[in-house]
Amino acid sequence: MSTTAERPATGVVRPLGDLRATDAEEVGGKAAHLGELIAAGLPVPDGFVLPADGYRSAMEAAGVRAALADGHAEALTAPPDRLPDLCAALADRVHAAGMPPALAEHVHAAWKALGEPVVAVRSSAVGEDGAQASFAGMNASFTNVRDGDELARRIVDCWASLFGARVVAYRAARGFRSEPAIAVVVQAMVPADRAGVAFTADPRTGERGRVLIEAALGQGEVVVGGTVEPDTYEVDAEGRLRAMRVGTQTHEVVRGPDGADVTVPLDPARGTAPVLHPDEIVAVAALARRVEAHYGRPQDVEWAFAGERLWLVQARPVTTGLDVGAGDRAPVLLRGLPAAPGRGSGPVRVLRTAEEGAALAPGEVLVAPLTNPDWLPTLRRAAAIVTDTGGATCHAAIAARELGVPCVVGTRDGTTVLTDGRVVTVEGSTGEVLAGVVAGEGTADGLGAGVVATRPGGVVARTGTDVAEVPPAAPAGEAPALGTEVHVNLALPEAAERVAARPGVDGVGLLRAEFLLTAALGGVHPREVVARGEQEAFVDRVAASVGTIARAFAPRPVLYRTTDLRSNEFRGLVGGDRHEPVESNPMIGFRGAYRYLREPEVFALELRALARVREQSPNVHVMLPFVRTRWELEACLELVDAGPLGRERGLQRWLTAEVPSVVHRLPEYIAAGIDGVSIGSNDLTQLMLGVDRDSERCAEVYDEGDAAVVDAIERIIRTARDRGVPTSLCGQAPTRRPEYAEVLVRAGIDAVSVDPHAVDAVRVAIGRAERRVLLDAARGRG
């Protein structure tokens, strides 16, 4: 039977070779592209597609199509804590509906017509793989499907993947509001022994005169999934191999004897040898250029060798790293994680250690592997900051937000891709590093909040030469009153007066001692200061810095969180190698309240400094970090009460709720004498989900909106409220997710503490949430 000769009506299967780009609304972008490529004579494996109408008719026959559409509309606007459950329920409905028997017969017949091969089953969502959006990797795909029954099940799995939480969130972000639908491609598997991807324009630099190829042994998912270091080849416009870097591959994925994927370890000799011969590299580049010539725009193609035969597996327009169609957008040199908003331009300065910091001229863009507290003097002079590693809560991110400096972290290879003197623009809000100077938008002088101005020969701050002095735009007049207070996270005294003058700032919810001490002590480790016998200088300097902040905010409260020394960050300070242990997991190591009991000297000096400040500024209170157990807390409170600070009338003793044990022990903590609870959502999320909050590789797993995290926060607030103790939350969740404000308001939070740049946006989100809660109560819903 020929599937081409007996093509069924729309909604049943269609051969790939019959499809064209104009069929994309029916069969999705992936299938339409494959049809175009087959028609152009390119070596694409044979197959067929079940159009989107197949999904629609199946859901209609089961009586659930309307309910799925309504559920999808609800999920698009759902708060983060509800989204996973809503999406799981929608997917369950799809699975329960299944595939009607008549449709399953058509699918089975089409597969038999192909010769019953082992096939790949891939989603082809309507709207996918277009020039404006790519859902690549979001909807389900399955390889090595071996029989007709499994094929039907996998198609239904692809249908259900329409409602994955990531897919729905992506659709919402792109403004795709219509009823979703999905087609499914069934394609003969290529028994690949080498595979990879090829870009007809360099996605790192935007350069179009070359083809960038990544290649690995076995099947191509190890390249796309990033589980091995592939070979990288660059081929110039004349088809010559221009550069080659051989990767190190530890394993390959191949088809096993039963047709299933098998992971096979590679010996070092094979894993470090080039994957492709020079003539094969040129052949892949030529194939990629044929695809680009067909479409007339840069392409991202997936290819595979089976023996000596080269196959084209997939192609899509390049949607990242290039200006596709706009013509005037600067090339993207790097992508990372957005860490501090704003735009900064200037020449690059690559530094490897904090000791090299003097080489950074004011207005240069700092590019470093990572930063710790000893980098702070250097960060002050930077027009922008780019790091290889780190997440949205790493040191560089926190310091940059404090200083008002645009920052991108987790680029992985910024220190190798960027070179000294190259002028770049750092887009802190999008996580991009662009070539050249990109003009600002949205303000009278073309500059956004906290963004430096570009000038010939480099950049300077809007006022002075210290980027920290760049003032963020503040709204004029009084801020509207809210029931929930909005505090700021702060550490640097020079920012205090400016931030305190902003409308709508109700106090300092987190005064970070780590940054303040580093600056006050000139980059010397606090215990090294003690070892030198300079305790009085310690107290004088810390008291002066805290006092500056306290006076600026008086009579509003200032919560000073005592130093949470983490060994990996503080080893880099002067003398740090003598005072910090080497730990395999410092984020859950020798830190927080426990450290005060084993090394009480620094803690005692901090308490003396706070007591001195409170003589003039009684709005300062103390907060204990990273409390794990009741006995730690009780012992720390005894140290507070035994010194001059403990004798201060009106002193509030807070703790940061960031270790999950607090959910269970909070009644005990309050009974021990705690006057307030500040939820540290960054650490709490990290420890609830078991994910390093600073890992760019695990950024997708780190989710403050996870139901477990939200439940813990709600229980903490409820427990404290029932016992008459105020609560606050300090973390990035309300800044990154405006809808998070409603979760906190409904739970009964008293205050939210955010970085200064986010105050206005968070106030708006809280105001909306409070009005929504009141409206629901008036309507009897809440």
RACORTA-V157819 format. One line per field, one symbol per residue. phi: phi as a letter, one per 30 degrees, with the letter a starting at -180 (. if undefined). psi: psi as a letter, one per 40 degrees, with the letter a starting at -180 (. if undefined). burial: b if it has 24 or more other ideal C-beta (glycine too) atoms within 12 Angstrom, else e. Layout:
# RACORTA-V157819
phi: ???
psi: ???
burial: ???
This chain:
# RACORTA-V157819
phi: .cdddcdddejcdbddddcbeddddccidddddddeddddiddcedlbbcddddddddddddicddddddddedddcddedceedddddddddddddicdedddddddddddddjhddbccbdbddjdhcdcabceidddbbchdcbdddedddddddeddecdedddddddddidcdedbbcbccbedcddcbalbbcdbdddcidccbccccbbdidddddddidbcddbbccdddicdcabbddcccabcbddecjddbccdcdedddcdedcdeddddddddddddddddciaebcccbacciccccccabbddcbibcdjdibcddddbbbcdbbdjbbblddbcbcbdddeddddejdcdbbdabbeddeedddcddabbbdcjcdcdeedddddddicebbcidibedcdcbejddbbccddcicccdiccddbjbecibddicddcbeikbbddbicceddddddcddiddddbdcdccbcbacdddddddddddicclcdacddedddeddciicdeddddddicdddedddddddddeddddcecddbcdddecdceddcdddeidddbcdccdbddbcdaieedddcbdddeddddddddddddcbdddbcbcchdcbddeddddddddddcddddddidcccbcdbceedddceedddddkdcabcdddddddeddcibddcdddcedddbddeedddddddddddddddcicdbbbclcedddbeddededdddjdcabcbdedcedddddddeddddddddddddica
psi: hhdddfhiiheaihideeiideedddeidddddddddddeeighiiaiihiddddddddddefeddddddddddddeiiddddddddddddddddddahidddddddddddddeefihihhhigiheifideihfhediiihifheidddddddddddddedfidddddddddeeheihiihihhhhhhhgheiiaihheihedeehefihhhhiiiaieddddefeihiihihhadeeihdihhhihheiihihideeiihhhihidddeeihdiidddddddddddddddddefiiihihiihhbehhihdiiiiheieigheddehiihdiiahhdhiihhiiiihhididdedeehiheihhhidiiadeedddddeidihhidiiaeeiddddddddefhihhifedfdeddiihehhihhgddefihihahhiiieideehihehiihiheaiiidhaehdeehhihiiiaiiiiidhihiihidhdeedddddehieheahehhhddddddddefehhddddddeffddddddddddddddddddeieiihhhhihghhdddedeihedeeehihidgddfbgiaddddddgedddddddddddddeddgeehiihhifhdiddddddddddddeaddeehhehhhiihgehdedddeddddddeeheihhhgddddddddefhheehddedddhheeiddddddddddddddddefhiiihhaeddddgdeddddddddfidihhiideeddddddddddddddddddddeee.
burial: eebeeebbeebbbbbbbbbebebbbbbbbbbbbbbbbbeeebbbbbbbbbbbbbbbbbbeebebbeebbebbeebbebbbbbbbbbbebbbebbbebbbbeebbebbbbbbebbeebbbbbbbbbbbbbbbebbbbbbbbbbbbbbebebbbbbbbbbbbbbbbbbbbbbbbeeebeebbbbbbbbbbbbbbbbbbbbbbbbbbbbbbebbbbbbbbbbbbbbbeeebbbbbbbbeeeeebbebeebebebbbbbeeeeebeeeebeeeebeebbbeeebbbbbbbbbbbbbebbeebbbbbbbbbeeebbbbbbbbbbbbbbbeeeeebbbbbbbbbbbbbbbbbbbbbbbebeebeebbbbbbbbbbbbbbbbbbbbbbbbbbbbbbbbbbbbbbbbbbbbbbbbbbbbbbbbebbeeebbbbbbbbbbbbbbbbbebeeeeeebbbbbbbbeeebbbbbeebbbbbbbbbeeeeeeeebebbbbbbbbbbbbbebbbebebbbbbbbbbbbbbbbbbbebbbbbbbbeeebbeebbebbbbbbbbbbbbbeebbbbbbbbbbbbbbbbbbbbbeebbeeeeebbbebbbbbbbbebbbbbbbbbbbbbbbbeebbbbbbbbbbbbebebbbbbbebbeebbbeebeebbbbbbbbbbbbbebbeebbebbbbbbbbbbbbbbbbbbebbbbbbeebeebbbbbbebbebbbbbbebbeeeebbbbbbbbbbbbbbbbbbbbbbbbbbbbbbbbbbbbbbbebbbebbebbeeeeeeeee
